[in-house]
Amino acid sequence: MEAPDYSYVGSGHILMKEYGSAAPFLPVGNCSALSFSPQVNTLQLPDYTQPGGGLRNRIDRVNDVQFSLTFHDFKGENFARFLRASNTDVAAGTVSAEAVVAYKGGWTPLAKYASVIDAVEPAGGGTPYVAGDDYVLDNGGLWIPEDSAIVDPVAGAANIDVDYDYDAHSVTEAFVNAAKQYTLIFVGLNEARSGKQVRVIGHKLSGAVMSQLGLIGEEYGAGEVNGSLMSDTSKGAGLSKYFQIVVVD
């Protein structure tokens, strides 16, 4: 007997928005994994009527529907979703007379990631220090050589004022927001069926926190996210409260 081949090898896009919000779905970006994993609590009643034992009855209750995804786009929007964070886009600009505490023989961060240092002066003003001799722009901050003319701080007070330019960037502040619920849509293609479309909607996701943020390594960075699909009580009779699958013939 012949039957259609519904083998599956998937790829596609994951889009998310905050559950119940009047907002568009936004892409997560390049993701290498997405899975839903129903969890079952099993009750078993042994058969005590037979000397050889056996099973009289069994009930399998779904007690959780877990999900996991792995994303590779390390962008502010994803950090905001998966680190319960705030994310702010900052336009390119300049900073004038930022008060900075800098020590000889060490590196000092600036409030923003500097692209160009325009001037470094003693705190409160004075003769500008010499770039390359007294300070060096290094990874968005300042390196102060041991033989710099910059005088070390007194009692931790700012000892220099810095003028600099910075490029457009985003700033993420991790774990400053309460947990949120999300709706997820996967719009994919089944490569095993010549690119037939597949769509999966997870109605109400909770959790969605990165299990690790790998910052140094020899492989491409990956954000692993785990959580659960909660019951969406807004769905009516005959509709799943957890997720829906659409497979195009």
C-alpha positions as CSV (number, residue, x, y, z in Angstrom):
1,M,0.0,0.0,0.0
2,E,1.4,3.4,-1.0
3,A,1.1,6.5,1.2
4,P,2.3,10.1,0.8
5,D,5.8,10.8,2.1
6,Y,5.7,13.3,4.9
7,S,9.4,13.1,5.9
8,Y,10.6,16.3,7.4
9,V,13.8,18.4,7.4
10,G,13.0,21.9,8.5
11,S,14.4,25.4,8.2
12,G,12.7,28.8,8.4
13,H,12.0,31.9,10.5
14,I,11.0,32.3,14.1
15,L,9.0,35.4,15.0
16,M,7.8,36.6,18.4
17,K,5.8,39.3,20.1
18,E,4.6,39.9,23.6
19,Y,1.5,37.8,24.4
20,G,-1.7,39.8,23.9
21,S,0.1,43.0,22.7
22,A,-1.1,45.1,19.8
23,A,2.2,44.8,18.0
24,P,3.7,43.1,15.0
25,F,5.7,39.8,15.2
26,L,9.4,40.5,14.9
27,P,12.1,38.0,13.7
28,V,14.5,36.4,16.1
29,G,16.9,35.9,13.3
30,N,19.1,32.9,12.5
31,C,18.1,30.0,14.7
32,S,19.6,26.5,14.5
33,A,17.0,24.7,16.7
34,L,13.4,24.9,17.8
35,S,11.5,22.1,19.6
36,F,8.4,21.5,21.6
37,S,8.6,18.7,24.2
38,P,5.4,17.6,25.9
39,Q,6.1,16.1,29.4
40,V,3.9,13.3,30.7
41,N,3.2,12.2,34.3
42,T,2.3,8.5,34.1
43,L,0.0,6.8,36.7
44,Q,0.1,2.9,36.5
45,L,-2.1,0.4,38.4
46,P,-0.5,-3.1,38.6
47,D,-2.7,-6.1,38.1
48,Y,-2.9,-7.7,41.5
49,T,-5.3,-10.4,40.3
50,Q,-2.6,-12.4,38.5
51,P,0.3,-14.1,40.2
52,G,2.5,-13.1,37.2
53,G,1.7,-9.4,37.7
54,G,1.2,-7.1,34.7
55,L,-0.5,-3.8,34.2
56,R,-4.2,-3.3,35.0
57,N,-4.5,0.4,33.9
58,R,-2.5,3.4,32.9
59,I,-3.1,7.1,32.6
60,D,-0.7,9.5,30.9
61,R,-1.3,13.1,31.9
62,V,0.4,16.0,30.1
63,N,1.8,18.2,32.9
64,D,4.0,20.5,30.8
65,V,4.8,21.4,27.3
66,Q,8.4,22.6,27.2
67,F,10.1,24.5,24.4
68,S,13.6,25.3,23.5
69,L,15.3,27.3,20.8
70,T,18.8,28.3,19.9
71,F,19.5,31.6,18.3
72,H,22.7,33.0,16.8
73,D,21.9,36.7,16.2
74,F,23.4,38.5,19.2
75,K,21.4,41.7,18.9
76,G,19.7,43.9,21.4
77,E,16.2,42.8,20.7
78,N,17.0,39.2,21.4
79,F,18.9,40.0,24.6
80,A,15.8,42.1,25.7
81,R,13.5,39.1,25.1
82,F,15.6,36.4,26.6
83,L,17.4,38.2,29.5
84,R,14.3,40.1,30.8
85,A,16.2,43.2,29.8
86,S,15.7,46.7,28.5
87,N,17.3,47.6,25.2
88,T,17.9,51.2,24.0
89,D,19.1,52.2,20.6
90,V,21.6,55.2,20.9
91,A,22.3,57.4,17.9
92,A,25.9,58.4,17.1
93,G,27.0,61.6,19.0
94,T,29.6,63.3,21.0
95,V,30.5,63.7,24.7
96,S,32.1,66.9,26.1
97,A,34.1,67.1,29.3
98,E,33.2,63.6,30.7
99,A,34.7,63.4,34.2
100,V,36.9,60.3,34.3
101,V,39.0,58.6,36.9
102,A,42.2,57.3,35.2
103,Y,45.3,55.6,36.6
104,K,48.7,55.3,35.0
105,G,49.5,51.9,33.7
106,G,45.9,50.8,33.3
107,W,42.8,50.9,31.1
108,T,39.8,53.1,31.9
109,P,36.3,52.7,30.4
110,L,34.2,55.7,29.2
111,A,30.5,56.0,29.6
112,K,30.1,55.2,25.9
113,Y,32.2,53.2,23.5
114,A,34.5,55.9,22.0
115,S,35.4,55.9,18.3
116,V,37.5,59.1,18.4
117,I,39.1,61.0,21.3
118,D,38.9,64.7,20.6
119,A,40.6,66.0,23.7
120,V,41.8,64.9,27.2
121,E,42.4,67.7,29.7
122,P,43.0,67.9,33.5
123,A,39.7,67.9,35.5
124,G,38.2,71.3,35.4
125,G,40.2,72.4,32.3
126,G,43.8,73.2,31.5
127,T,46.4,72.3,28.9
128,P,45.3,69.3,26.9
129,Y,47.3,66.1,27.2
130,V,49.1,64.6,24.2
131,A,47.5,61.7,22.4
132,G,49.9,58.7,22.1
133,D,52.1,60.0,24.9
134,D,49.7,60.7,27.7
135,Y,46.8,58.5,26.6
136,V,45.8,56.0,23.9
137,L,42.3,55.2,22.5
138,D,42.0,51.4,23.2
139,N,38.8,49.4,22.7
140,G,36.5,52.3,23.2
141,G,38.3,53.4,26.4
142,L,41.6,55.0,27.4
143,W,44.9,53.4,28.1
144,I,47.2,55.6,30.3
145,P,50.9,54.8,29.9
146,E,53.2,54.6,32.9
147,D,55.1,57.7,31.8
148,S,52.0,59.8,31.1
149,A,51.8,63.4,32.3
150,I,48.4,62.6,33.7
151,V,48.5,62.9,37.5
152,D,46.9,60.0,39.4
153,P,43.5,60.7,41.1
154,V,43.4,61.9,44.7
155,A,40.9,60.0,46.9
156,G,39.3,58.5,43.9
157,A,38.1,61.8,42.4
158,A,38.0,62.4,38.7
159,N,41.4,63.6,37.4
160,I,40.7,64.1,33.6
161,D,37.9,65.5,31.4
162,V,37.4,63.7,28.1
163,D,35.8,64.9,24.8
164,Y,35.0,62.1,22.4
165,D,32.8,60.8,19.6
166,Y,30.9,57.5,19.6
167,D,29.1,55.5,17.0
168,A,25.5,54.3,17.0
169,H,25.0,51.4,19.3
170,S,22.5,49.6,21.5
171,V,22.6,49.2,25.3
172,T,21.0,46.2,27.0
173,E,20.4,46.2,30.8
174,A,19.9,42.5,31.8
175,F,17.3,41.4,34.3
176,V,15.6,44.7,35.0
177,N,12.1,43.6,33.9
178,A,9.6,41.1,35.2
179,A,9.0,37.9,33.3
180,K,6.8,38.3,30.2
181,Q,4.8,35.9,28.1
182,Y,5.2,35.6,24.3
183,T,3.5,34.3,21.3
184,L,5.8,32.5,18.8
185,I,5.3,31.7,15.1
186,F,7.6,29.4,13.1
187,V,7.2,29.8,9.4
188,G,9.2,27.1,7.7
189,L,10.0,25.0,4.7
190,N,10.2,21.2,4.6
191,E,13.3,20.4,2.6
192,A,12.3,16.7,2.5
193,R,9.2,17.7,0.6
194,S,10.6,20.1,-1.9
195,G,10.1,23.1,0.3
196,K,6.5,22.7,1.2
197,Q,5.4,25.2,3.8
198,V,4.9,24.5,7.5
199,R,3.6,26.9,10.1
200,V,3.6,26.4,13.9
201,I,2.1,28.8,16.4
202,G,3.0,28.6,20.1
203,H,0.2,30.6,21.7
204,K,1.6,31.5,25.1
205,L,5.2,31.0,26.0
206,S,6.6,31.6,29.5
207,G,10.1,31.4,30.8
208,A,12.2,32.1,27.7
209,V,15.4,32.8,29.6
210,M,18.9,32.1,28.2
211,S,20.6,29.2,29.9
212,Q,24.0,30.6,29.0
213,L,25.6,33.5,27.2
214,G,28.9,32.3,25.7
215,L,31.2,35.2,25.0
216,I,34.5,33.5,24.2
217,G,34.9,30.4,22.2
218,E,36.0,28.8,18.9
219,E,32.5,28.2,17.6
220,Y,29.8,30.7,16.5
221,G,28.0,32.2,19.5
222,A,24.7,30.5,20.4
223,G,22.0,31.6,22.8
224,E,20.1,28.6,24.3
225,V,16.6,29.4,25.5
226,N,14.2,27.2,27.4
227,G,10.7,27.6,28.8
228,S,7.2,26.2,28.7
229,L,4.0,26.7,26.8
230,M,1.2,27.8,29.2
231,S,-2.5,27.2,28.6
232,D,-4.0,30.0,26.6
233,T,-7.5,30.1,28.0
234,S,-8.6,32.6,25.3
235,K,-8.8,29.7,22.8
236,G,-12.3,28.2,22.4
237,A,-13.7,24.7,22.2
238,G,-11.9,22.4,19.8
239,L,-8.8,24.7,19.6
240,S,-5.5,23.9,21.2
241,K,-4.6,26.0,24.1
242,Y,-0.9,25.3,23.5
243,F,0.1,25.2,19.8
244,Q,-1.1,24.7,16.3
245,I,0.6,23.0,13.4
246,V,-0.2,23.8,9.7
247,V,1.3,21.5,7.0
248,V,0.7,22.5,3.4
249,D,-0.1,19.5,1.1
